[in-house]
Amino acid sequence: MISQIWSCGGGTQSGAIATLIKLGKLPRPDLAFMTDTGREKSSTWPFVDGFIRPALASVGLELNVIKAEDWGASLAPVYTSNTGELTVLLPGYTSQNEAGKLSPFCSGKWKRDVGERWMRAQGVKQARNWIGISRDEARRIRAQHRGCLELWYPLIFEVPMTRQRCVELIRSEGWTGQIPHSACYMCPNQSDAEWLDLQRNWPNDFQAAVQLEAETRERDPHFYLHPAMIPLGEVDFTAQHTMFADRGCTTGCFT
């Protein structure tokens, strides 16, 4: 039997999926879960608890929030050196040799692998795993990681929607609060507007990102969270930073 399992990211597209399930426009999945990396932006949780959970509860579906550290994903530090060479897990920026952007290893380690372990623990042997990517982000579609796990994109193939349409749908359900772009507070893929919002409105998250970058740079002084390649606390987020034109999330987190 193929289980229908939704990997909820906690952001805009997830809010739309929750609404579509509530309205009967998407079938009720067998399980729904969200992976808490331990570094989720604080802005994520009011939306998850105030909108997504109640929408799912209305059709008798629980959102299982699983902590990455409980499922074998240590969050400290954000680098690994198993081979003797330092590898930073975050897709940050490096000034070593020539300016460049690092590969993302964090999503697989902190979300994809954690989610798969949790699913196996629930007795899931084969599943269609729902991923909340909207039609305008179709470039983020990924190939299957395992043969027993079919990745499915309901906002592309089942009920095609853009991110803006997701926002409109959520608003039509009466939600007047912030609709977040879910991410870790230290994600290097954030735009300057997102960094500025974090700095102004979620100062504890911003300071945690500054501290994490500083700790990582003690091991790798060429590493930065921002493409300006200066310490995060010194960045002017109102300036234009064009060295890396494609700064958005192109591969996406597992959820």
C-alpha positions in Angstrom: 0.0 0.0 0.0 1.3 3.5 -1.0 1.0 6.0 1.9 0.1 9.6 1.1 2.5 11.7 3.3 2.8 15.5 3.3 6.1 17.1 4.2 4.9 20.5 5.5 7.4 23.4 5.4 5.4 25.8 7.5 5.3 28.6 5.0 3.1 30.1 2.3 2.7 27.0 0.0 2.1 24.9 3.1 -0.7 27.2 4.2 -2.3 26.8 0.7 -2.0 23.0 0.9 -3.6 22.9 4.3 -6.4 25.1 3.0 -7.0 22.8 0.0 -7.1 19.8 2.2 -9.6 21.5 4.5 -11.8 22.5 1.5 -11.6 19.0 0.0 -9.8 20.1 -3.1 -6.9 17.9 -2.2 -7.4 14.5 -0.6 -6.6 14.1 3.1 -3.1 12.6 3.4 -2.4 9.7 5.7 0.2 11.6 7.6 1.5 15.2 7.8 4.8 16.2 9.4 7.0 19.2 9.7 10.7 18.9 10.5 11.9 21.5 13.0 15.6 22.0 12.3 16.0 23.8 15.6 16.9 26.9 13.8 13.5 27.8 12.2 12.7 31.5 12.0 10.5 32.6 14.9 8.1 34.1 12.3 7.2 30.6 11.2 5.5 29.3 14.3 2.6 31.8 14.7 1.4 30.8 11.2 1.9 27.1 11.8 0.0 27.2 15.1 -2.5 29.8 14.2 -3.4 28.7 10.7 -2.0 25.4 9.4 -2.8 23.3 12.5 -6.4 24.5 12.9 -7.0 23.9 9.1 -5.8 20.4 9.4 -7.5 19.7 12.7 -10.9 20.6 11.0 -10.5 17.4 8.9 -9.1 15.3 11.7 -5.4 15.5 10.6 -2.6 16.1 13.0 0.6 18.0 12.0 3.5 16.0 13.6 6.4 18.4 14.3 9.6 16.3 14.6 12.8 17.7 15.9 15.8 17.0 13.8 18.1 16.5 16.7 15.8 13.7 18.0 16.3 11.8 14.7 20.0 11.8 14.3 20.7 15.2 12.9 23.1 17.1 15.2 22.8 20.9 14.5 26.0 21.9 16.1 28.3 22.7 14.4 27.2 23.6 10.9 30.2 21.9 9.3 31.6 18.4 9.2 35.2 17.2 9.0 34.8 13.4 8.7 37.4 13.2 6.0 39.8 15.5 7.7 38.8 18.4 5.5 36.3 21.0 6.7 33.0 21.0 4.8 30.4 23.7 5.7 26.9 22.4 5.3 25.3 25.7 4.5 25.2 27.1 0.9 27.0 30.2 2.0 29.6 32.3 0.2 33.4 31.9 0.2 36.2 34.2 -0.6 38.7 31.4 -0.9 40.7 31.3 -4.2 37.9 33.2 -6.0 34.5 34.3 -4.9 31.9 31.5 -5.0 28.8 30.0 -3.5 29.0 26.7 -1.6 26.8 23.7 -2.3 23.9 23.0 0.0 24.2 20.0 2.3 22.0 21.2 5.1 18.6 20.3 3.6 19.5 16.7 3.0 21.1 16.3 6.5 18.6 18.3 8.6 15.3 17.7 6.7 15.3 15.0 4.0 17.1 12.3 6.0 15.3 13.2 9.2 11.9 13.0 7.4 12.8 9.6 5.9 13.9 8.2 9.3 10.6 9.4 10.8 8.5 7.8 8.1 10.3 4.5 8.5 9.6 4.6 12.2 5.9 5.0 11.4 6.0 1.8 9.5 5.9 3.5 6.1 7.4 1.2 3.4 6.3 3.0 0.2 5.0 6.6 0.0 3.9 9.4 -2.2 5.6 12.3 -0.5 3.9 15.6 -1.0 6.2 18.6 -1.4 4.9 22.2 -1.3 6.4 23.9 -4.4 4.2 26.1 -6.4 3.9 26.3 -10.2 6.1 29.4 -10.5 8.9 27.5 -8.6 8.8 24.4 -10.8 12.6 24.7 -11.4 12.9 23.3 -7.8 11.4 19.9 -8.7 13.9 17.2 -7.8 14.4 13.6 -8.9 13.4 10.9 -6.5 16.0 10.2 -3.8 14.8 6.6 -3.1 12.7 4.2 -5.2 10.2 3.7 -2.3 9.6 7.4 -2.0 7.8 9.1 -4.9 8.0 12.9 -4.7 4.7 14.6 -5.6 4.0 18.3 -6.1 0.3 19.0 -5.6 0.5 22.7 -6.3 2.0 22.0 -9.7 0.3 18.8 -10.9 -2.9 18.5 -8.8 -4.2 22.0 -8.1 -1.7 24.3 -10.0 -1.1 27.5 -8.1 1.4 30.3 -8.0 2.8 31.7 -4.8 0.7 34.8 -5.1 -2.4 32.6 -5.6 -1.4 30.7 -2.4 -1.4 34.1 -0.5 -4.8 35.0 -1.9 -6.3 31.7 -0.9 -4.9 32.0 2.7 -6.3 35.5 3.0 -9.7 34.3 1.7 -9.8 32.0 4.7 -9.6 35.0 7.1 -5.9 34.9 8.0 -4.7 38.5 8.6 -1.3 37.8 10.2 2.1 37.4 8.6 2.4 34.7 5.9 6.0 33.6 6.3 8.6 32.3 3.9 9.7 29.5 6.1 13.4 29.1 6.4 16.2 28.8 8.9 17.2 32.1 10.4 20.8 31.8 9.1 19.8 30.6 5.6 22.3 32.2 3.1 19.6 32.1 0.3 17.6 34.9 2.0 17.2 38.2 0.1 18.3 41.5 1.5 14.7 42.3 2.3 14.4 39.1 4.3 17.6 39.8 6.2 16.4 43.3 6.9 13.1 42.0 8.2 15.0 39.6 10.4 17.3 42.3 11.7 14.4 44.8 12.5 11.6 42.6 13.6 13.2 39.4 14.9 16.4 40.6 16.5 17.0 37.5 18.5 17.0 35.4 15.3 19.3 37.9 13.6 21.8 37.9 16.5 21.7 34.1 16.5 22.7 34.1 12.8 25.5 36.6 13.4 26.8 34.4 16.2 26.6 31.2 14.1 28.5 32.9 11.3 31.2 34.1 13.7 31.6 30.6 15.2 31.8 29.0 11.7 34.3 31.6 10.6 36.6 30.6 13.5 37.1 27.4 11.6 36.7 28.8 8.0 37.6 32.5 7.8 36.6 32.5 4.2 32.9 31.7 4.9 30.1 34.3 4.9 26.3 34.1 5.1 25.9 37.1 2.8 27.2 37.7 -0.7 28.8 41.0 0.3 31.3 38.7 2.0 31.7 40.8 5.1 30.4 39.7 8.5 26.7 39.7 8.7 26.4 42.2 11.5 28.3 44.8 9.3 26.1 44.3 6.1 24.0 47.3 4.8 21.0 45.4 3.6 19.7 48.5 1.7 22.7 48.4 -0.6 22.8 46.6 -3.9 24.7 43.3 -3.9 24.9 42.0 -7.5 28.0 39.7 -7.4 25.7 36.7 -7.2 22.6 37.4 -9.4 20.8 34.2 -8.5 20.6 34.4 -4.8 17.2 32.7 -4.3 16.6 29.1 -3.3 17.0 27.1 -6.5 17.1 23.6 -5.1 14.9 24.1 -2.1 14.8 22.5 1.3 13.3 19.0 1.5 10.1 20.4 2.8 
